[in-house]
Amino acid sequence: MSENEKGENSSIESKENGEQNDESVDKNTDDTIEIKKSQSVDYQQKIDELKNILEKETERSKTFQAKYENLRKDLEKETANRINSHGDKIILDFLIVYEDFTRARDAYEKEGENVDNLNSIIKKIESILGNYEVEPIEAEGKKFDPNLHEVIQEIENNDHEEGTVVEEIAKGYIIRGEVMKYSKVCVSKKIIKD
């Protein structure tokens, strides 16, 4: 074989090998693309799964946070109620002392005694009660309200509309919008003529 023939043969073999190489490269590229697509799908599935897990955990976290906040608020309320109930008992006892002072002042005043010192003490007590949002219930001349008043006696009286408070026996008090002590009252009742 001559050098020329050898060159042609090798050139032909190179072309054939090149074509085969091109085909194998194309096939490898297609396989690689398929693998990449497959991996891409797998990655997307994993991403979707992780997103779902994250959403569920976020919801759980929000639920636990809401439960925690509710428990915290309930505990604060319970603690405030406990403190208020103890404080309210003290204030109720304090009101007894306040009423004793006012009765003493009224008695001394009727006798013509100087009650300036008692008035000074009573004003201080009223200021303290005001700080704790304690307010007296207005009763006399008002329509009877079972949410505020306790009837001690019915008095026959045509001067007032039936069910009107005509006399207050004991003062009632409200604290923070709730009744702590009901007013003890006498209410009017129409006189029935035979």
SULUR-V812580 format. One line per field, one symbol per residue. phi: phi as a letter, one per 40 degrees, with the letter a starting at -180 (. if undefined). Layout:
phi = ???
This chain:
phi = .ccccccccccccccccccccccccccccccccccccccccccccccccccccccccccdcccccccccccccccccccccccccccccccccccccdccccccdccccccgccbdccccccccccccccccgcbcccbdgccdbccbbbccabbcaccbcdgccbabcbcbbbbfgbcbacccbbbcbccccc
